[in-house]
Amino acid sequence: MKKLFTLLFLLCATVLTASPAVETDPAAEEMLKLRQEAEERTFKQVKGEVKAGFDDSLVDLAELYYQGVGTKQNYKKAYKYYQKAAQKTGSEYAAYSQAFMLMYGQGVKKAPLQAFDMLLQLAQDGYPPAALEIYRAYKKGSGCQQDDALARQWLEKAANYRLPSALLYLGIEKGEEDPQESFSLLKQAADLESERAQYLTALGYQTGTGTEPNARRAFDYMLRAAKQRYAPAQWQTAQWYEQGYGTQADLYQAFRWTRLAAQQGVAAAQERLADMYERGQGIPANAKLARKWQKEAQKTKKQDAKKAQEKESAR
């Protein structure tokens, strides 16, 4: 549920294009301050437009409340303004957002039956995101009878709209049915910047599943996913830099991507990072940081084991 605002873009353009820096960097702190100020100005302006009777700004205000941009996140107010926008402007996006919040009980009492009816009408009217949500509803039985066949029909309709998530899900579902078609769908989603699809496309090129093996393309897609902060891809990119798979071996880049994956809670990356600090691989040796990351890895593995046990018990 994301929408780009031209106004917000104009206000934040100079601060959003910069790459993130370390927390202690004064320049990064100033950049963050400028961004927050720009977001606050955007919120005040949009809120003022709504008060002045500009109905077209209702959906913008709802989105700002939903995302917590320029103000504290408030699902209740977001729902209120999505509802008003749908009623006053006939916005399909607003109606979809209202139904989405009803389906999942965000800012309003959960009402899956009502949400399903609203989403189905939007999907039948040709609104692409609603088609994907109807797929999820039939898959889980949310607001309707669970039905895999109908779920698949709606997933294929959503994929025909070239929605990245729909192409991804359909590609995964077709994995065993038709590896070549599966790979094609995943690659389409990857080229539309789905990070998970980029990761899976990379693995397809690595293993030659549904396509010819190609180490260089495998690395390129894996790196694209890693740059989108997809943790499994960051860890795989680190390993491929260390191995020289699909790219020139580079121990510093291996360290860099290992650290990023470790910071996102990948236990194997945390263990490897501790080892790199201990041995001084890709970075000067640092016994203190080696101990820190070894402890962090042990903590993460315990948490992962607990989550796995809870998931198994819930079955």
Helices and strands as residue ranges (DSSP letters): H 6-16, H 26-51, G 55-57, H 58-67, H 75-89, H 92-104, H 112-124, H 128-140, H 148-160, H 164-173, H 179-191, H 195-207, H 215-227, H 231-243, H 251-263, H 267-279, H 287-313
